[in-house]
Amino acid sequence: MIELTTNYLGLQLKNPLVVSASPLSESIQNVRLMEDAGAAAIVLRSLFEEQLNLESYALDRDLSQGTESFAESLSYLPEFSDYRAGSDAYLDHLMRVKECVSIPVIASINGITPGGWMHFAKEAEAAGADAIELNTYSLVTDPLVTSSEVERHLIELVAHVRSHIRIPLAVKLSPQFSSIPNLAVQLADAGANGLVLFNRFYQPDFDIEKLTVVPRLCFSNSSELLLRLHWVAILYQHVRADLAITGGVHTAEDVLKGIMAGASVTMMTSALHQFGIRHLSSIQADMLRWMLDHEYESTNQMRGALSRNSVPDPTPYERGNYIKTLSSYPLQRAPLHQPAHRK
Ligand SMILES: Cc1cc2nc3c(=O)[nH]c(=O)nc-3n(C[C@H](O)[C@H](O)[C@H](O)COP(=O)(O)O)c2cc1C
């Protein structure tokens, strides 16, 4: 009997397969399917700080000036124009999800500035969330803002949210920081029980015909996993927080790599959007087959086996990897003439 159980944020999970935040969990039918297909926990889609701020702003306005709509104030967030679909709807949905599945349900809040929205974490806790995932996606465009200020704000933010709740707190991070290990240690000290690595950086594209900058969402593929493996392998056993991988997990091999790097859980969104929720059950079956073939008895046995601490030569995780990778490229003979068809 192969043991897939894992501990994440103090929650005992039946396996390391977690569904990350996305609109898939908006449907109760999907949520049931996730549990049936083997998901060990579900992260609900995020409620954004902007939604919560808009809500309290709207309440003030309604009380003082009547009930006219002011959707234009957040026209860059069009889907939030119906502010009444914000926190109450989220909490109702959370409670419904909790009623219909027995796996842990993690509420997600996306916020970056200190403010009243943080109380929502407490409300989510009261509504039955097993943990909170705080997504801290932000982009600094002001040249006067320094990296150390950004990190200090982030650490303070985590400490604030921590002070509002008793349930476990995971922090979903972006990969663009000067010293990820130092930040990770400080976030754990500030009260993060888990770190979710990493947010994808959704760069907008240019439409050169219309001369506009347009958002583009494309799904990930397994190549995006490497960045996450690298940092989890470095952080494993150096930070007092569980590590979760999000980004590029598509196959059983990806999950196994994540565990060998040191992750407690691996999360999936793109793969489930592309191949359907039942993809979870084939991943689990493939994992079990591989573990049986390779005589592993549990995921705990393989956790961290390829972390920086465990491998005999840690050079691949350091600067040496850069030099080795570039110098390993075989010298190709440069063509002396232009190919005929290009003349
Ligand atoms: C359509 C869509 C919606 C998403 N919504 C959220 C969200 O509300 N909150 C969040 O933290 N991440 C959100 N994400 C990011 C995913 O949770 C996940 O971190 C990311 O897609 C990387 O994982 P993947 O490679 O498995 O897709 C969303 C992703 C997609 C594709």
The ligand as an SDF file (V2000), in Angstrom:
LIG
                    3D

 31 33  0  0  0  0  0  0  0  0999 V2000
   -8.4840   31.5240  -15.5090 C   0  0  0  0  0  0  0  0  0  0  0  0
   -7.5890   31.6150  -14.3080 C   0  0  0  0  0  0  0  0  0  0  0  0
   -8.0270   32.2810  -13.1670 C   0  0  0  0  0  0  0  0  0  0  0  0
   -7.2000   32.3780  -12.0440 C   0  0  0  0  0  0  0  0  0  0  0  0
   -7.6680   33.0100  -10.9080 N   0  0  0  0  0  0  0  0  0  0  0  0
   -6.8620   33.0920   -9.8300 C   0  0  0  0  0  0  0  0  0  0  0  0
   -7.3190   33.7030   -8.6280 C   0  0  0  0  0  0  0  0  0  0  0  0
   -8.4640   34.1420   -8.5060 O   0  0  0  0  0  0  0  0  0  0  0  0
   -6.4390   33.7770   -7.5880 N   0  0  0  0  0  0  0  0  0  0  0  0
   -5.1720   33.2730   -7.6510 C   0  0  0  0  0  0  0  0  0  0  0  0
   -4.4280   33.3450   -6.6710 O   0  0  0  0  0  0  0  0  0  0  0  0
   -4.7270   32.6740   -8.7710 N   0  0  0  0  0  0  0  0  0  0  0  0
   -5.5300   32.5780   -9.8440 C   0  0  0  0  0  0  0  0  0  0  0  0
   -5.0690   31.9630  -10.9730 N   0  0  0  0  0  0  0  0  0  0  0  0
   -3.7050   31.4060  -10.9700 C   0  0  0  0  0  0  0  0  0  0  0  0
   -3.7270   29.9130  -10.6370 C   0  0  0  0  0  0  0  0  0  0  0  0
   -4.2360   29.6910   -9.3380 O   0  0  0  0  0  0  0  0  0  0  0  0
   -2.3230   29.3060  -10.7150 C   0  0  0  0  0  0  0  0  0  0  0  0
   -1.5100   29.8220   -9.6900 O   0  0  0  0  0  0  0  0  0  0  0  0
   -1.6240   29.5820  -12.0500 C   0  0  0  0  0  0  0  0  0  0  0  0
   -2.5130   29.3770  -13.1360 O   0  0  0  0  0  0  0  0  0  0  0  0
   -0.4090   28.6840  -12.2230 C   0  0  0  0  0  0  0  0  0  0  0  0
   -0.7590   27.3350  -12.1520 O   0  0  0  0  0  0  0  0  0  0  0  0
   -0.9640   26.4140  -13.4630 P   0  0  0  0  0  0  0  0  0  0  0  0
    0.3060   26.3780  -14.1900 O   0  0  0  0  0  0  0  0  0  0  0  0
   -1.3880   25.0920  -12.8920 O   0  0  0  0  0  0  0  0  0  0  0  0
   -2.0590   27.0630  -14.2530 O   0  0  0  0  0  0  0  0  0  0  0  0
   -5.8990   31.8330  -12.0850 C   0  0  0  0  0  0  0  0  0  0  0  0
   -5.4610   31.1700  -13.2440 C   0  0  0  0  0  0  0  0  0  0  0  0
   -6.2880   31.0480  -14.3320 C   0  0  0  0  0  0  0  0  0  0  0  0
   -5.8010   30.3110  -15.5490 C   0  0  0  0  0  0  0  0  0  0  0  0
  1  2  1  0
  2  3  1  0
  2 30  2  0
  3  4  2  0
  4  5  1  0
  4 28  1  0
  5  6  2  0
  6  7  1  0
  6 13  1  0
  7  8  2  0
  7  9  1  0
  9 10  1  0
 10 11  2  0
 10 12  1  0
 12 13  2  0
 13 14  1  0
 14 15  1  0
 14 28  1  0
 15 16  1  0
 16 17  1  0
 16 18  1  0
 18 19  1  0
 18 20  1  0
 20 21  1  0
 20 22  1  0
 22 23  1  0
 23 24  1  0
 24 25  2  0
 24 26  1  0
 24 27  1  0
 28 29  2  0
 29 30  1  0
 30 31  1  0
M  END
$$$$
